[in-house]
Amino acid sequence: MAGSVALASDVYGEGAGARLVILHGLLGAARNWMAIAKRLGADHEVHVLDLRNHGRSPWADGMSYREIAGDVARYIEEHDLEAPVVVGHSMGGKASMALALDRPDLVGRLLVADIAPVAYDRGGRSSFLDYIDSMAALDLSAVTRRTDADRMLADAIPDGGVRGFLLQNLVPDGDAFRWRCNLAGLAAGMADILDFPKAFAHPAYEGPTLVLTGANSNYVRRNHREGIRALFPAARFASLKDAGHWLHADQPRPFMDAVRAFAAA
């Protein structure tokens, strides 16, 4: 597929249920989903992808959702995944929606986790862009172990849970460390990441769609529902109690229950 990149993935399980394709969020990676994917693998074959500029996948110019969706489409076709259930969280959720609207033939069912197909305004600056700036400014020559980086980032990123998530991108490289995600490319693509395209190959995706949100998150609001249903007429909405934006991390068992039930419906 022209312009697309070949994505790295982890594959778990050989369950008889529908195949699952999981797309992580911004600054995430396939490895973040290992525990959930292993458990879902009891019932499904689970493909967890590293999206472009993340994890082990190639670095590439462009972070538009149609470009990311093109990478995922290539993966699904090259791995002969027939009508998989596509599960996308946050940035991955937008990519999954773009895939369903451009290539509905490749998506059997669509589960969007805590994101809407809208442009997000963070007061002119995304908190993720602040994170990226802080990560890029880190003096990696002074890092001998991940705890060093955690200490060095503490002032800029006070939330220890967020630091822990971000530092999963810091990997050994011989006697030193490096960032495995393309920080410069992600910063350059932030406008596209916050936005959502206006035109696709199809006006709507008619297949089964579940928008699953964290009850404590404000990423998907009531006033988003009309626009979601315009693009995804079969959309249903559900929320997980005591969960925020990272709902799969906050409530892993209820999240997995929701995925299993939706995949089997």
C-alpha positions in Angstrom: 0.0 0.0 0.0 1.6 3.2 -1.2 3.0 5.4 1.6 2.2 2.9 4.4 4.7 1.3 6.7 4.9 -2.3 7.9 3.9 -2.3 11.6 5.5 -4.4 14.3 3.1 -6.4 16.4 2.8 -8.9 19.3 0.3 -11.8 18.7 -1.2 -13.7 21.6 -3.5 -16.7 21.9 -5.2 -19.0 19.4 -8.8 -18.7 20.8 -11.7 -19.7 18.5 -13.4 -16.3 18.9 -13.1 -13.4 16.5 -9.6 -12.1 15.9 -8.8 -8.8 17.7 -6.6 -6.0 16.6 -5.6 -3.6 19.3 -4.3 0.0 18.6 -2.6 1.8 21.5 -2.7 5.5 22.3 -0.2 8.3 21.9 3.2 7.5 23.5 2.0 4.0 24.1 3.1 0.7 22.6 2.0 -2.9 22.1 3.9 -4.0 25.2 1.6 -1.8 27.4 -1.2 -4.1 26.4 0.6 -7.4 27.2 -1.3 -8.5 30.3 -4.7 -7.7 28.8 -3.8 -9.3 25.4 -2.6 -12.5 27.1 -5.9 -12.9 28.9 -8.0 -12.1 25.9 -5.9 -14.6 24.0 -7.7 -17.4 25.9 -10.7 -16.7 23.7 -9.2 -14.9 20.7 -6.2 -14.5 18.5 -5.0 -11.0 19.6 -2.8 -8.8 17.4 -1.5 -5.8 19.3 0.2 -3.3 17.0 2.9 -0.7 17.4 1.7 2.3 15.4 4.1 4.3 13.3 6.6 6.3 15.2 6.0 4.2 18.3 7.5 1.0 19.8 9.3 -1.2 17.2 7.5 0.2 14.2 9.3 2.4 11.6 9.5 6.1 12.0 7.7 7.9 9.2 6.7 11.4 8.2 3.1 12.2 8.8 0.7 11.4 11.7 -2.6 12.0 10.1 -5.2 9.4 10.9 -5.7 8.4 7.3 -2.0 7.6 7.1 -2.1 5.6 10.4 -5.2 3.8 9.2 -3.4 3.0 6.0 -0.7 1.2 8.0 -3.3 -0.8 9.9 -5.1 -1.7 6.7 -1.8 -3.0 5.3 -1.3 -5.1 8.4 -4.8 -6.6 8.3 -4.5 -7.5 4.6 -0.9 -8.9 4.9 -1.9 -11.1 7.9 -5.2 -12.3 6.3 -7.3 -11.1 9.2 -10.9 -11.5 8.1 -13.2 -9.0 9.6 -11.4 -8.6 12.9 -12.8 -6.7 15.9 -10.7 -3.5 16.0 -10.1 -2.0 19.4 -8.5 1.4 19.6 -7.7 3.5 22.6 -7.4 7.3 22.4 -5.1 8.1 19.4 -5.6 4.4 18.4 -9.3 4.9 18.7 -9.2 7.8 16.2 -7.1 5.6 14.0 -9.6 2.8 14.3 -12.5 5.1 13.3 -10.5 6.4 10.3 -9.9 2.8 9.3 -13.6 1.9 9.5 -14.6 4.9 7.5 -11.9 4.4 4.8 -11.9 0.6 4.7 -15.1 -0.8 6.2 -14.5 -4.1 4.5 -11.6 -4.7 6.8 -13.4 -4.0 10.1 -15.9 -6.6 11.4 -16.7 -4.7 14.6 -15.3 -1.5 16.1 -14.6 -0.7 19.7 -13.5 2.8 20.4 -12.1 3.4 23.9 -12.5 6.9 25.4 -12.1 9.1 22.4 -14.4 10.9 20.0 -14.0 11.8 16.3 -13.5 15.5 17.0 -10.7 18.0 17.3 -9.5 18.4 20.8 -8.5 21.9 22.0 -6.2 21.9 24.9 -5.9 25.7 25.2 -3.7 25.8 22.2 -1.2 23.3 23.6 -1.6 19.6 24.3 -0.4 18.2 27.6 1.2 15.4 25.6 3.2 18.0 23.8 4.5 19.2 27.2 5.4 15.6 27.9 7.2 15.2 24.6 9.2 18.4 25.2 10.2 17.2 28.7 11.2 13.8 27.4 13.2 15.3 24.5 15.0 17.7 26.9 16.2 14.8 29.1 20.0 14.5 29.2 20.2 10.8 28.3 24.0 10.8 28.8 23.2 11.2 32.5 20.8 8.2 32.6 22.3 4.9 33.8 19.0 3.4 34.8 15.3 4.2 34.4 15.1 5.5 38.0 17.5 8.2 37.0 15.2 9.4 34.3 12.2 9.2 36.7 14.0 11.5 39.1 15.0 13.9 36.4 11.5 14.2 35.1 9.8 14.6 38.4 9.6 18.4 38.4 8.3 18.6 34.9 5.9 15.7 35.2 4.9 15.4 38.9 2.4 12.5 38.4 4.3 9.3 39.1 1.8 7.2 37.1 2.2 9.4 34.0 6.0 9.3 34.3 5.9 5.5 34.6 3.8 5.3 31.5 6.1 7.6 29.5 9.3 6.0 30.7 8.2 2.7 29.2 9.5 4.4 26.0 13.0 4.6 27.4 15.0 1.5 26.4 18.6 0.3 26.8 20.9 0.9 23.8 24.2 -0.8 24.5 25.6 1.0 27.6 23.2 4.0 27.2 19.5 4.6 26.8 17.3 5.9 23.9 13.7 6.8 23.3 12.1 4.2 21.1 9.3 6.6 20.0 10.0 9.4 17.5 9.6 12.4 19.7 10.3 14.9 17.0 7.9 13.3 14.6 5.2 13.1 17.2 5.7 16.8 18.1 5.5 17.8 14.4 2.4 15.8 14.0 0.6 17.0 17.1 -1.9 19.1 15.2 -3.1 16.1 13.2 -3.2 13.9 16.3 -5.5 16.4 18.1 -7.6 16.8 15.0 -9.8 14.3 13.0 -10.2 14.3 9.3 -13.3 15.7 7.6 -13.5 13.4 4.6 -13.2 9.7 4.1 -13.9 7.1 1.4 -17.3 6.4 3.0 -19.7 8.8 4.7 -20.4 6.3 7.5 -19.4 2.9 9.0 -22.5 0.8 9.4 -21.0 -2.0 11.3 -21.4 -2.7 15.1 -19.7 0.0 17.1 -19.2 0.4 20.8 -17.9 3.6 22.3 -16.5 2.6 25.7 -15.6 5.4 28.1 -14.2 6.0 31.5 -16.8 7.4 33.8 -14.3 9.8 35.3 -13.1 11.0 31.9 -14.3 13.9 29.9 -12.9 12.9 26.5 -16.3 11.7 25.2 -19.1 14.1 26.1 -22.8 14.0 25.7 -22.6 16.6 23.0 -20.3 14.4 21.0 -22.9 11.6 20.6 -24.8 13.1 17.7 -21.6 13.5 15.6 -20.5 10.0 16.5 -23.8 8.5 15.4 -23.7 10.5 12.2 -20.5 8.6 11.3 -21.3 5.4 13.1 -25.1 4.9 13.0 -25.0 1.6 15.0 -22.9 3.1 17.8 -23.7 2.1 21.4 -22.3 3.8 24.4 -21.1 2.3 27.7 -18.9 3.5 30.5 -16.7 1.9 33.1 -17.1 2.9 36.7 -14.1 4.4 38.6 -12.1 4.6 35.4 -10.5 7.6 33.7 -9.0 8.1 30.2 -6.7 5.0 30.6 -9.8 2.9 31.4 -8.1 -0.4 30.4 -5.4 0.3 33.1 -7.8 1.6 35.7 -10.3 -1.2 35.3 -8.7 -4.1 33.4 -11.2 -6.8 34.3 -14.4 -4.8 33.4 -12.6 -3.6 30.2 -11.8 -7.2 29.2 -15.4 -8.3 30.0 -16.7 -5.5 27.7 -14.4 -6.5 24.9 -15.3 -10.2 25.2 -19.0 -9.4 25.3 -18.8 -7.1 22.3 -16.7 -9.5 20.3 -19.2 -12.3 20.9 -22.4 -10.4 20.2 
